[in-house]
Amino acid sequence: MSNVNVHECAKCGKKFIQRKWVCPVCKHTEFHQKEISGKGNVYSFTRIHISSSEFSHLTPYTVALINLDDGVRVTARLKEEVEINDRVKCISVEENAYVFSK
């Protein structure tokens, strides 16, 4: 299992996947990088059967929004089919893309 790196506001503690210059919650400008658990639940998903030539070697695959246990939502790729609320975990990061599995 792989952990997920987030940027956490030094003032209010809000976590973000994407790097921020200013916290939209408290307007603070200092952030710390932190590792969080890569476990969570499927919030939404779509199954890709036909893709661009760049990703054709991956088809079919699932792209899902995952609500992590630490309160962050991340977009991820899965090889297997999933349902809403399925429990998943991050298994790797490939070319800046999170890969999850049941």
C-alpha positions as CSV (number, residue, x, y, z in Angstrom):
1,M,0.0,0.0,0.0
2,S,1.1,3.5,-0.8
3,N,0.5,6.7,1.2
4,V,-0.7,9.9,-0.4
5,N,1.2,13.2,-0.1
6,V,-0.9,16.3,0.7
7,H,-0.2,19.9,1.4
8,E,-1.5,20.9,4.9
9,C,-2.1,24.6,5.9
10,A,0.1,25.4,8.8
11,K,-2.6,27.6,10.4
12,C,-6.0,25.8,10.0
13,G,-4.8,22.3,9.1
14,K,-6.9,22.0,5.9
15,K,-5.4,19.4,3.5
16,F,-5.1,19.7,-0.3
17,I,-3.9,17.3,-3.0
18,Q,-2.8,20.2,-5.2
19,R,-0.2,22.7,-4.0
20,K,-1.7,26.0,-2.9
21,W,-0.1,29.5,-2.5
22,V,-2.9,30.8,-0.3
23,C,-5.2,28.7,1.8
24,P,-8.8,29.3,0.6
25,V,-10.1,28.7,4.1
26,C,-8.0,31.0,6.3
27,K,-5.8,32.9,3.8
28,H,-2.6,31.7,5.4
29,T,0.4,31.2,3.0
30,E,2.5,28.5,4.8
31,F,2.0,24.8,4.0
32,H,3.6,21.6,5.1
33,Q,3.9,18.5,3.1
34,K,2.4,15.5,4.9
35,E,1.8,11.8,4.2
36,I,-1.6,10.5,4.9
37,S,-3.2,7.1,4.7
38,G,-4.2,6.0,1.1
39,K,-7.4,4.4,2.3
40,G,-10.9,5.6,1.5
41,N,-14.3,5.1,-0.2
42,V,-15.4,5.5,-3.7
43,Y,-17.5,8.7,-4.1
44,S,-18.1,8.5,-7.8
45,F,-16.7,6.7,-10.8
46,T,-16.8,6.1,-14.6
47,R,-15.6,3.1,-16.6
48,I,-13.4,3.9,-19.6
49,H,-13.6,1.4,-22.5
50,I,-12.4,3.5,-25.4
51,S,-9.6,6.1,-24.7
52,S,-7.0,8.1,-26.5
53,S,-4.0,6.2,-28.0
54,E,-1.9,7.5,-25.1
55,F,-4.0,5.4,-22.6
56,S,-5.3,2.6,-24.8
57,H,-3.0,0.1,-23.2
58,L,-4.9,0.6,-19.9
59,T,-8.4,0.0,-21.2
60,P,-10.8,-0.9,-19.8
61,Y,-10.1,1.0,-16.6
62,T,-12.0,3.0,-14.0
63,V,-11.5,6.6,-13.0
64,A,-12.9,7.4,-9.6
65,L,-13.2,10.1,-7.0
66,I,-12.0,8.7,-3.7
67,N,-12.9,10.2,-0.3
68,L,-9.8,9.5,1.7
69,D,-10.2,8.7,5.5
70,D,-8.2,11.9,6.2
71,G,-10.8,14.2,4.6
72,V,-9.3,14.7,1.2
73,R,-10.9,13.8,-2.2
74,V,-8.6,12.5,-4.9
75,T,-9.0,11.4,-8.5
76,A,-7.6,7.9,-9.1
77,R,-7.4,5.1,-11.6
78,L,-8.5,1.5,-10.9
79,K,-8.1,-1.6,-13.0
80,E,-11.1,-3.3,-11.5
81,E,-14.7,-2.3,-11.5
82,V,-16.0,-0.6,-8.3
83,E,-19.3,0.6,-6.9
84,I,-20.2,3.7,-4.8
85,N,-18.9,3.4,-1.2
86,D,-16.5,0.5,-2.1
87,R,-13.5,0.5,0.2
88,V,-10.2,1.1,-1.7
89,K,-6.5,1.8,-1.0
90,C,-3.7,3.5,-2.9
91,I,-1.3,1.0,-4.3
92,S,1.0,3.3,-6.3
93,V,1.6,6.6,-8.0
94,E,2.4,6.2,-11.7
95,E,3.3,9.3,-13.7
96,N,1.6,11.6,-11.2
97,A,-1.6,9.5,-11.2
98,Y,-2.8,7.8,-8.2
99,V,-3.6,4.1,-8.7
100,F,-6.1,2.5,-6.3
101,S,-7.3,-1.1,-5.8
102,K,-10.1,-2.8,-3.7
